[in-house]
Amino acid sequence: AYVNGCYKNMRDASVNIEDRGFQFADGVYEVCEIRGGRIVDLPRHLGRLQHSLSELRIALPMALPALSVIMHEVVRRNRVNYGIVYLQITRGVARRDHGFPAASVPPSVVVSARSLNFAKNQNTAAHGIKVITYPENRWPRVDIKSVALLPNVLAKQAAREAGAYEAWYVDVDGFVTEGSSSNAWIITHDGVLVTRAATDAILSGITRAVLIDALATMQLTLEQRPFTPQEAIQAAEAFVTASSQIVMPVVMIDGKAIADGIPGRITRKLREEFHRFALFS
Ligand code: PLP
């Protein structure tokens, strides 16, 4: 892993207990897919990183090309062919005090990478995943990819304990916002793809953005609007998007099967074709 200027073995890689990421969850992160040893859609991830940092007024600790070099180096040193690279930037190390530290305190930077089991993920996708619904209980700025993920941790655990893979947050108006670590999509019986518009109420997923660009080329229609769990259960298909899962079919919501309970045709096609539209570096 890379930790504040040094490459270390994972077991020796650690941060100061006064790091504001540890004390206050005062930091942001990115997760990119690695495929064929290359990082997928890195420029878009770095663009979102800049958004998260600037919204929280955390300084960019180095130029983006330097961050990119470090991320590639960590991937190379870990010999990851298929997996993820994780980047975290916090407001740095300072004596514990809620207010920002002096401007001279440098942000902390951590990068790690690990392999994922390709065959296992393909198998999960072949069967599709189950989703539960869960009350939206996060702060109203989830467009910022903050490391403050306690509500997401609890939602994901609730899903696991219910024998499901993901939890879809449902807002006070009864509409799905997104998953605990993914964006939520449905496909209507007319073949229209529906996903919530990227406002402060969802994380603007990179996989979501790449897929939206791809839809035009694939001559598929998109509606960016909220949908209810009921509409999702009655939809033709459903899926989630995230960098570590790409397009993952959803076959059941709150114990109710979607259509015939197997991954949908359009969803499978989107999963197969996704990387044609991705940028590798
Ligand atoms: N929404 C949330 C809450 C997430 O944590 C994630 C990714 O981890 C996503 C959406 C999907 O974003 P991306 O496609 O950039 O991985």
Boltz pocket constraint, residues with backbone or C-beta under 6 A from the ligand:
constraints:
  - pocket:
      binder: B
      contacts: [[A, 31], [A, 178], [A, 179], [A, 180], [A, 181], [A, 182], [A, 183], [A, 202], [A, 203], [A, 204], [A, 205], [A, 206], [A, 207], [A, 208], [A, 241], [A, 242], [A, 243], [A, 244]]
      max_distance: 6.0
